[in-house]
Amino acid sequence: MNRNFRVMSNLFHNGKDSSDDLFESWSYSKENYILFTVGIITIILGYVIMALGETYSFQSLSVAPVFLFTGYLIFIPVSLIYKKNKQK
């Protein structure tokens, strides 16, 4: 059983020591975190604008959904997909 565990461990860790720095192979950069933060702020701002407007106002029915759409469907996905090209 111990031998099987070592074989499985080597499959998942490729023989590397688990004490290696986790963030060396981390694929997200500073730009990803900035885009994600902008998306979260945009979403929060959209909900605040919606809450402050009257029920059937232009603010609640038009402005706030644009902020929410931008945050949820543009900034957050872009922050997860964006990958900076490294010059060799």
N, C-alpha and C positions, 0 to 999 in steps of 0.2 A: 504494500500500500504506500509506503514512504517513497519507493522508486517512482510510482505513478504520479505522486504529487510533484516530484522534482521534474518529471517529464512535462507535465501540464504547466508548471511554473515557467519552464524554459520556453514553452510555446507562447505564453503571454508576455513574458519579459525579455525575450530574445537574448537570454544569457546576461543581461545587464543587471547591475546591482541596483536594488530598489532605493538606495540612498542617494542616487543621482539627483541633481537639481531638477525639480518638476518643471520649472519655467524655462528651461533651456529649449525644450521642444514645444513650448506653448505657442500656438499659432496666432494668438491675438496680440495686436500691438497697441500702442498708445492711441492711435487713431480709432481703433475699434471701440475702445472704452469711451473715448470722447463722443463718438457717434451714438453709442448706447445711452450715455448720459443725456445728450441732447434729446434723444427720443423719449426718455423717461420724463424729462422736464416738459417737453411738448405735450405729452399725454396728461400730466398733472395740470398744466395750464389749460388744456382743453376742458377738463372736468371742472376746474375753478370757474372758467368763463361760463360754462353751462349752468353751474349752480347759482351764479350771481345774476343771470338774466331771468326775465319773466318767462312764463311757460311757453308762450307763442311769440317770442320776440325774435328779431333777426339774429341777435347774439346767440340765443340758445339753439335756433334751428339751422343756422348757416355757418357762423364763425366757429363755434365750438366743434362741430363735426369735422371741419376742415383740419383743425389742430389734431383731433383724435386720429383722423385718417392718416395724416402726415406722420404722426408718431408711431402708430401701430403698423402701418403698411409700407412706410418708406424708411424711416430712420432705424428702427429695430432690425428689420431684415437686412438692410445694407450693412449695419454694424456686425452682423453675424457672418455675412458672406464676404465682405471686403478683405482682400489680402494684399498687403504691400509687396511690390516687386523689389527684391533685393538685388543690388548690383554686385556682380562677382568680380 
